[in-house]
């Protein structure tokens, strides 16, 4: 993680890495709850008397509302500052989770967990954190944003088995309330003491590096989009959106129905949780490697590879029949599980500049959550009506392969690219 040693007389440690670490911790907690719903799913349904379809539908709408809250988070971060957005999100998240644990009726549960918690988590998500990291990092932007993705993977790797273990011993309500307390205690001091919006002049460029050096490295924004509306008229934006749709469809399908699917296939709860958690654990290492690669080769190549291997992994995951096959598939899939969001946000910052990245990332991420909404509902509906998980997980694999093909049509932008000055709409 440590940056290259600076010349004599230069600061030995760049404060931006402190912000990366703080943002990663916040992302771990936020994504850990949003993507770690799997261990809660069956206990919630049984305790509340909800069918899988009903609970899936509530979670699906929550995914959409989470996505719709992201552009607002990006806009408020630009207008009111990152700290304001993160503190507001923390307050809403903690209050809504406390409401969730005392509710028993479908309407109040939907309002608490499906609506309020989704909006609160949107305000503490990567969308609110990506703009500040994009400002603090130019030369090592890919590494910083990919490291942020390790928080997502750590959330899955750490919190999925923790949630499963805690639910087995104290129930889902006490587990969720405990998480809310931890979230509050960790988030507030982290936000107040570490997060800073304005980087030093030159950000993380080495002494002597200026605009020309950055341009040579492929780090100047491309021409053709001076506003978010203009950017949304270019093919690059919609190519990114399609990839994020496939990403959201697959990630939320796994997060919501991965454990139920494995348990329906004969695995016990701890083994299923360990298999899902292993994906996140391996992805922590994989994301660090991918981050370094994304600063040396065109980022579209990295993004396409992530989608392709992940698509193959989805087919393998639903076909495994033994613990060793499950763990092997989790390791292989985990190597590329992280990074699609980081690569997409880095490409948006590269192409359209850091001034627009917060809003554009939020808008593009709506596609991610639309995909998540559909898969969260479809996973439960398909199993109840067709008696198999193959339609849901097979469709995820097809979408991911298609996203790999679309990603290769993005501008070959990034360090090492020969097309760094191509026009975004070309």
TIKOL-27815 format. One record per residue (C-alpha): residue in three letters; residue number from 1; x, y, z. Coordinates in nm, 2 decimals, padded with zeros to 4 digits. Example, Ala and Ser with C-alpha at 12.3 -4.5 7.8 and 13.67 -1.06 7.14 Angstrom:
   base   lotor       c1       c2       c3
    ala       1    01.23   -00.45    00.78
    ser       2    01.37   -00.11    00.71
//
This chain:
   base   lotor       c1       c2       c3
    unk       1    00.00    00.00    00.00
    unk       2    00.29    00.24    00.08
    unk       3    00.37    00.49   -00.19
    unk       4    00.71    00.51   -00.36
    unk       5    00.97    00.66   -00.13
    unk       6    00.99    01.04   -00.20
    unk       7    01.31    01.23   -00.27
    unk       8    01.52    01.37    00.02
    unk       9    01.34    01.66    00.19
    unk      10    01.00    01.55    00.08
    unk      11    00.74    01.43    00.34
    unk      12    00.79    01.06    00.41
    unk      13    00.42    00.98    00.44
    unk      14    00.14    01.11    00.22
    unk      15   -00.17    01.19    00.43
    unk      16   -00.39    01.07    00.14
    unk      17   -00.31    00.71    00.25
    unk      18   -00.47    00.78    00.59
    unk      19   -00.79    00.89    00.40
    unk      20   -00.77    00.57    00.20
    unk      21   -00.75    00.36    00.52
    unk      22   -01.04    00.55    00.68
    unk      23   -01.25    00.52    00.37
    unk      24   -01.18    00.15    00.35
    unk      25   -01.30    00.09    00.71
    unk      26   -01.62    00.28    00.64
    unk      27   -01.67    00.08    00.32
    unk      28   -01.61   -00.24    00.51
    unk      29   -01.90   -00.16    00.74
    unk      30   -02.13   -00.02    00.48
    unk      31   -02.09   -00.29    00.22
    unk      32   -02.07   -00.56    00.50
    unk      33   -02.43   -00.48    00.60
    unk      34   -02.56   -00.42    00.25
    unk      35   -02.40   -00.72    00.09
    unk      36   -02.40   -00.94    00.40
    unk      37   -02.78   -00.97    00.41
    unk      38   -02.74   -01.34    00.32
    unk      39   -02.70   -01.47    00.68
    unk      40   -03.00   -01.26    00.79
    unk      41   -03.23   -01.37    00.50
    unk      42   -03.37   -01.70    00.62
    unk      43   -03.38   -01.61    01.00
    unk      44   -03.57   -01.29    00.91
    unk      45   -03.81   -01.47    00.68
    unk      46   -03.89   -01.73    00.94
    unk      47   -03.91   -01.50    01.24
    unk      48   -04.13   -01.24    01.06
    unk      49   -04.34   -01.49    00.87
    unk      50   -04.24   -01.35    00.53
    unk      51   -04.22   -01.56    00.22
    unk      52   -03.89   -01.56    00.03
    unk      53   -04.06   -01.37   -00.25
    unk      54   -04.19   -01.10   -00.02
    unk      55   -03.86   -01.05    00.16
    unk      56   -03.67   -01.06   -00.17
    unk      57   -03.90   -00.79   -00.31
    unk      58   -03.84   -00.57   -00.01
    unk      59   -03.47   -00.61   -00.03
    unk      60   -03.49   -00.55   -00.41
    unk      61   -03.67   -00.22   -00.37
    unk      62   -03.42   -00.13   -00.10
    unk      63   -03.14   -00.19   -00.35
    unk      64   -03.31    00.04   -00.60
    unk      65   -03.35    00.31   -00.33
    unk      66   -02.99    00.27   -00.24
    unk      67   -02.89    00.33   -00.60
    unk      68   -03.12    00.64   -00.63
    unk      69   -02.96    00.78   -00.31
    unk      70   -02.61    00.76   -00.46
    unk      71   -02.64    01.06   -00.71
    unk      72   -02.78    01.27   -00.42
    unk      73   -02.48    01.16   -00.21
    unk      74   -02.24    01.26   -00.48
    unk      75   -02.41    01.59   -00.53
    unk      76   -02.42    01.67   -00.16
    unk      77   -02.06    01.57   -00.12
    unk      78   -01.97    01.83   -00.39
    unk      79   -02.19    02.10   -00.23
    unk      80   -02.17    02.04    00.14
    unk      81   -01.85    01.84    00.18
    unk      82   -01.77    01.47    00.23
    unk      83   -01.79    01.49    00.61
    unk      84   -02.15    01.63    00.61
    unk      85   -02.27    01.34    00.38
    unk      86   -02.09    01.07    00.58
    unk      87   -02.22    01.20    00.92
    unk      88   -02.57    01.23    00.79
    unk      89   -02.56    00.88    00.65
    unk      90   -02.42    00.74    00.97
    unk      91   -02.71    00.90    01.17
    unk      92   -02.98    00.77    00.93
    unk      93   -02.82    00.42    00.92
    unk      94   -02.80    00.37    01.29
    unk      95   -03.15    00.50    01.36
    unk      96   -03.30    00.29    01.08
    unk      97   -03.13   -00.03    01.20
    unk      98   -03.25    00.03    01.55
    unk      99   -03.60    00.07    01.41
    unk     100   -03.56   -00.25    01.21
    unk     101   -03.49   -00.47    01.52
    unk     102   -03.81   -00.36    01.70
    unk     103   -04.05   -00.40    01.40
    unk     104   -04.26   -00.70    01.31
    unk     105   -04.51   -00.57    01.05
    unk     106   -04.42   -00.58    00.68
    unk     107   -04.49   -00.21    00.62
    unk     108   -04.28   -00.09    00.91
    unk     109   -04.00   -00.34    00.82
    unk     110   -03.99   -00.22    00.46
    unk     111   -03.98    00.15    00.57
    unk     112   -03.71    00.08    00.83
    unk     113   -03.48   -00.16    00.65
    unk     114   -03.59   -00.13    00.29
    unk     115   -03.61    00.25    00.27
    unk     116   -03.43    00.43    00.55
    unk     117   -03.14    00.19    00.59
    unk     118   -03.08    00.18    00.22
    unk     119   -03.06    00.56    00.20
    unk     120   -02.84    00.59    00.50
    unk     121   -02.59    00.33    00.36
    unk     122   -02.60    00.51    00.03
    unk     123   -02.46    00.82    00.20
    unk     124   -02.17    00.63    00.36
    unk     125   -02.10    00.43    00.04
    unk     126   -01.80    00.44   -00.20
    unk     127   -01.98    00.71   -00.41
    unk     128   -01.94    00.96   -00.13
    unk     129   -01.57    00.86   -00.09
    unk     130   -01.46    00.82   -00.45
    unk     131   -01.45    01.20   -00.53
    unk     132   -01.23    01.28   -00.23
    unk     133   -00.99    01.00   -00.32
    unk     134   -00.98    01.10   -00.68
    unk     135   -00.88    01.45   -00.57
    unk     136   -00.61    01.33   -00.34
    unk     137   -00.46    01.08   -00.59
    unk     138   -00.36    01.14   -00.95
    unk     139   -00.05    00.93   -01.01
    unk     140   -00.17    00.64   -00.79
    unk     141   -00.55    00.68   -00.85
    unk     142   -00.60    00.32   -00.96
    unk     143   -00.42    00.18   -00.66
    unk     144   -00.61    00.41   -00.42
    unk     145   -00.95    00.33   -00.56
    unk     146   -00.88   -00.04   -00.58
    unk     147   -00.76   -00.04   -00.22
    unk     148   -01.10    00.12   -00.13
    unk     149   -01.26   -00.19   -00.29
    unk     150   -01.08   -00.41   -00.04
    unk     151   -01.31   -00.26    00.21
    unk     152   -01.61   -00.40    00.02
    unk     153   -01.44   -00.74    00.00
    unk     154   -01.34   -00.73    00.37
    unk     155   -01.70   -00.65    00.45
    unk     156   -01.81   -00.97    00.28
    unk     157   -01.51   -01.18    00.41
    unk     158   -01.53   -01.06    00.77
    unk     159   -01.89   -00.97    00.84
    unk     160   -02.07   -01.26    00.65
    unk     161   -01.92   -01.53    00.89
    unk     162   -01.95   -01.30    01.18
    unk     163   -02.31   -01.23    01.12
    unk     164   -02.38   -01.60    01.06
    unk     165   -02.21   -01.69    01.39
    unk     166   -02.38   -01.41    01.59
    unk     167   -02.72   -01.49    01.45
    unk     168   -02.68   -01.86    01.54
    unk     169   -02.61   -01.76    01.90
    unk     170   -02.81   -01.44    01.98
    unk     171   -03.05   -01.41    01.69
    unk     172   -03.07   -01.16    01.40
    unk     173   -03.22   -00.87    01.59
    unk     174   -02.94   -00.86    01.85
    unk     175   -02.68   -00.90    01.58
    unk     176   -02.82   -00.61    01.38
    unk     177   -02.84   -00.39    01.69
    unk     178   -02.48   -00.48    01.78
    unk     179   -02.37   -00.38    01.43
    unk     180   -02.55   -00.05    01.46
    unk     181   -02.35    00.03    01.78
    unk     182   -02.02   -00.07    01.62
    unk     183   -02.10    00.14    01.32
    unk     184   -02.17    00.45    01.53
    unk     185   -01.86    00.41    01.75
    unk     186   -01.62    00.35    01.45
    unk     187   -01.77    00.59    01.19
    unk     188   -01.80    00.91    01.38
    unk     189   -01.44    00.96    01.50
    unk     190   -01.31    00.82    01.17
    unk     191   -01.50    01.08    00.97
    unk     192   -01.42    01.37    01.20
    unk     193   -01.05    01.30    01.25
    unk     194   -00.93    01.17    00.91
    unk     195   -01.16    01.27    00.62
    unk     196   -01.04    01.59    00.45
    unk     197   -01.18    01.72    00.12
    unk     198   -00.89    01.94   -00.01
    unk     199   -00.56    01.78   -00.10
    unk     200   -00.23    01.96   -00.11
    unk     201   -00.12    02.13   -00.43
    unk     202   -00.02    01.87   -00.69
    unk     203   -00.19    01.59   -00.48
    unk     204    00.03    01.28   -00.49
    unk     205    00.25    01.38   -00.79
    unk     206    00.62    01.36   -00.72
    unk     207    00.82    01.68   -00.72
    unk     208    00.87    01.80   -01.07
    unk     209    00.56    01.63   -01.20
    unk     210    00.31    01.87   -01.35
    unk     211    00.04    01.87   -01.62
    unk     212    00.27    01.75   -01.89
    unk     213    00.39    01.46   -01.69
    unk     214    00.04    01.37   -01.59
    unk     215   -00.07    01.39   -01.95
    unk     216    00.21    01.16   -02.06
    unk     217    00.10    00.91   -01.80
    unk     218   -00.26    00.92   -01.94
    unk     219   -00.40    01.10   -01.64
    unk     220   -00.56    01.41   -01.79
    unk     221   -00.94    01.40   -01.85
    unk     222   -01.05    01.34   -02.20
    unk     223   -01.23    01.61   -02.40
    unk     224   -01.59    01.62   -02.50
    unk     225   -01.79    01.65   -02.17
    unk     226   -01.80    01.97   -01.97
    unk     227   -02.11    01.88   -01.77
    unk     228   -02.28    01.57   -01.64
    unk     229   -02.56    01.61   -01.90
    unk     230   -02.30    01.61   -02.18
    unk     231   -02.12    01.32   -02.03
    unk     232   -02.44    01.12   -02.03
    unk     233   -02.47    01.16   -02.40
    unk     234   -02.14    00.98   -02.47
    unk     235   -02.10    00.61   -02.52
    unk     236   -01.84    00.57   -02.25
    unk     237   -02.09    00.65   -01.98
    unk     238   -02.35    00.40   -02.09
    unk     239   -02.08    00.13   -02.15
    unk     240   -01.98    00.18   -01.78
    unk     241   -02.35    00.17   -01.68
    unk     242   -02.40   -00.17   -01.85
    unk     243   -02.10   -00.32   -01.68
    unk     244   -02.22   -00.19   -01.34
    unk     245   -02.56   -00.33   -01.41
    unk     246   -02.41   -00.68   -01.46
    unk     247   -02.19   -00.62   -01.16
    unk     248   -02.48   -00.53   -00.93
    unk     249   -02.69   -00.81   -01.07
    unk     250   -02.43   -01.07   -00.98
    unk     251   -02.30   -00.92   -00.65
    unk     252   -02.64   -00.87   -00.50
    unk     253   -02.76   -01.21   -00.62
    unk     254   -02.46   -01.37   -00.44
    unk     255   -02.51   -01.15   -00.13
    unk     256   -02.88   -01.22   -00.10
    unk     257   -02.92   -01.57   -00.23
    unk     258   -02.57   -01.72   -00.22
    unk     259   -02.60   -01.87    00.12
    unk     260   -02.96   -01.99    00.07
    unk     261   -02.85   -02.14   -00.26
    unk     262   -02.56   -02.33   -00.11
    unk     263   -02.77   -02.45    00.18
    unk     264   -03.04   -02.57   -00.06
    unk     265   -02.76   -02.77   -00.24
    unk     266   -02.68   -02.95    00.08
    unk     267   -02.41   -02.74    00.25
    unk     268   -02.46   -02.64    00.61
    unk     269   -02.47   -02.28    00.74
    unk     270   -02.10   -02.25    00.85
    unk     271   -01.97   -02.41    00.53
    unk     272   -02.19   -02.18    00.31
    unk     273   -02.08   -01.87    00.51
    unk     274   -01.72   -01.98    00.49
    unk     275   -01.74   -02.02    00.11
    unk     276   -01.90   -01.68    00.06
    unk     277   -01.66   -01.52    00.30
    unk     278   -01.36   -01.68    00.13
    unk     279   -01.45   -01.49   -00.19
    unk     280   -01.41   -01.16   -00.01
    unk     281   -01.10   -01.27    00.18
    unk     282   -00.91   -01.36   -00.14
    unk     283   -01.05   -01.05   -00.32
    unk     284   -00.86   -00.83   -00.07
    unk     285   -00.53   -00.96   -00.21
    unk     286   -00.67   -00.97   -00.56
    unk     287   -00.78   -00.61   -00.55
    unk     288   -00.44   -00.48   -00.44
    unk     289   -00.28   -00.66   -00.73
    unk     290   -00.54   -00.54   -00.98
    unk     291   -00.50   -00.19   -00.85
    unk     292   -00.13   -00.18   -00.93
    unk     293   -00.19   -00.34   -01.27
    unk     294   -00.46   -00.07   -01.34
    unk     295   -00.19    00.20   -01.30
    unk     296    00.03    00.04   -01.56
    unk     297   -00.20   -00.10   -01.83
    unk     298   -00.53    00.03   -01.99
    unk     299   -00.79    00.00   -01.72
    unk     300   -01.05   -00.14   -01.97
    unk     301   -00.84   -00.46   -02.00
    unk     302   -00.85   -00.51   -01.63
    unk     303   -01.22   -00.44   -01.62
    unk     304   -01.30   -00.69   -01.90
    unk     305   -01.09   -00.96   -01.73
    unk     306   -01.27   -00.91   -01.40
    unk     307   -01.61   -00.95   -01.57
    unk     308   -01.51   -01.25   -01.78
    unk     309   -01.36   -01.46   -01.50
    unk     310   -01.64   -01.37   -01.26
    unk     311   -01.89   -01.49   -01.51
    unk     312   -01.72   -01.83   -01.54
    unk     313   -01.70   -01.84   -01.16
    unk     314   -02.08   -01.80   -01.12
    unk     315   -02.14   -02.11   -01.33
    unk     316   -01.90   -02.30   -01.12
    unk     317   -02.04   -02.18   -00.79
    unk     318   -02.39   -02.31   -00.86
    unk     319   -02.25   -02.65   -00.98
    unk     320   -02.02   -02.73   -00.68
    unk     321   -02.12   -03.04   -00.47
    unk     322   -01.84   -03.07   -00.22
    unk     323   -01.67   -02.83    00.03
    unk     324   -01.33   -02.85   -00.15
    unk     325   -01.49   -02.76   -00.48
    unk     326   -01.67   -02.47   -00.31
    unk     327   -01.36   -02.34   -00.16
    unk     328   -01.16   -02.38   -00.48
    unk     329   -01.42   -02.19   -00.68
    unk     330   -01.43   -01.92   -00.41
    unk     331   -01.06   -01.87   -00.43
    unk     332   -01.05   -01.84   -00.81
    unk     333   -01.36   -01.61   -00.81
    unk     334   -01.22   -01.41   -00.53
    unk     335   -00.91   -01.31   -00.73
    unk     336   -01.13   -01.10   -00.96
    unk     337   -01.44   -01.04   -00.74
    unk     338   -01.32   -00.69   -00.64
    unk     339   -01.23   -00.42   -00.87
    unk     340   -01.51   -00.37   -01.12
    unk     341   -01.65   -00.08   -00.92
    unk     342   -01.30    00.06   -00.86
    unk     343   -01.20    00.03   -01.22
    unk     344   -01.53    00.18   -01.34
    unk     345   -01.49    00.48   -01.11
    unk     346   -01.13    00.53   -01.21
    unk     347   -01.22    00.53   -01.57
    unk     348   -01.49    00.78   -01.51
    unk     349   -01.24    01.01   -01.33
    unk     350   -00.99    00.96   -01.61
    unk     351   -01.24    01.03   -01.89
    unk     352   -01.45    01.31   -01.74
    unk     353   -01.22    01.45   -01.46
    unk     354   -01.26    01.46   -01.09
    unk     355   -01.50    01.76   -01.09
    unk     356   -01.77    01.54   -01.24
    unk     357   -01.68    01.20   -01.10
    unk     358   -01.90    01.21   -00.79
    unk     359   -02.22    01.29   -00.97
    unk     360   -02.14    01.07   -01.27
    unk     361   -02.04    00.78   -01.05
    unk     362   -02.36    00.81   -00.85
    unk     363   -02.57    00.82   -01.17
    unk     364   -02.39    00.52   -01.32
    unk     365   -02.42    00.33   -00.99
    unk     366   -02.80    00.35   -01.02
    unk     367   -02.75    00.09   -01.30
    unk     368   -02.56   -00.13   -01.05
    unk     369   -02.85   -00.11   -00.80
    unk     370   -03.12   -00.17   -01.07
    unk     371   -02.93   -00.49   -01.15
    unk     372   -02.92   -00.57   -00.78
    unk     373   -03.29   -00.50   -00.74
    unk     374   -03.38   -00.74   -01.02
    unk     375   -03.15   -01.02   -00.90
    unk     376   -03.26   -00.99   -00.54
    unk     377   -03.62   -01.04   -00.64
    unk     378   -03.55   -01.28   -00.93
    unk     379   -03.34   -01.51   -00.71
    unk     380   -03.62   -01.58   -00.47
    unk     381   -03.90   -01.58   -00.73
    unk     382   -03.71   -01.82   -00.96
    unk     383   -03.64   -02.07   -00.69
    unk     384   -04.00   -02.07   -00.56
    unk     385   -04.16   -02.11   -00.90
    unk     386   -03.90   -02.32   -01.08
    unk     387   -03.74   -02.51   -00.80
    unk     388   -03.38   -02.43   -00.91
    unk     389   -03.12   -02.16   -00.88
    unk     390   -02.98   -02.21   -01.23
    unk     391   -03.19   -01.95   -01.41
    unk     392   -03.08   -01.67   -01.17
    unk     393   -02.71   -01.76   -01.15
    unk     394   -02.69   -01.86   -01.51
    unk     395   -02.83   -01.53   -01.62
    unk     396   -02.57   -01.35   -01.40
    unk     397   -02.30   -01.54   -01.58
    unk     398   -02.43   -01.44   -01.93
    unk     399   -02.45   -01.07   -01.82
    unk     400   -02.10   -01.07   -01.69
    unk     401   -01.96   -01.22   -02.01
    unk     402   -02.15   -00.96   -02.21
    unk     403   -02.01   -00.69   -01.98
    unk     404   -01.66   -00.81   -02.06
    unk     405   -01.72   -00.77   -02.43
    unk     406   -01.86   -00.42   -02.39
    unk     407   -01.58   -00.32   -02.16
    unk     408   -01.32   -00.39   -02.43
    unk     409   -01.49   -00.12   -02.64
    unk     410   -01.41    00.15   -02.38
    unk     411   -01.12    00.39   -02.46
    unk     412   -00.79    00.23   -02.38
    unk     413   -00.72    00.48   -02.11
    unk     414   -00.47    00.46   -01.83
    unk     415   -00.10    00.44   -01.78
    unk     416    00.06    00.26   -02.07
    unk     417   -00.22    00.34   -02.31
    unk     418   -00.16    00.46   -02.66
    unk     419   -00.50    00.62   -02.68
    unk     420   -00.50    00.84   -02.37
    unk     421   -00.61    01.14   -02.56
    unk     422   -00.90    00.98   -02.74
    unk     423   -01.23    01.16   -02.73
    unk     424   -01.49    01.01   -02.48
    unk     425   -01.76    01.01   -02.74
    unk     426   -01.55    00.84   -03.01
//
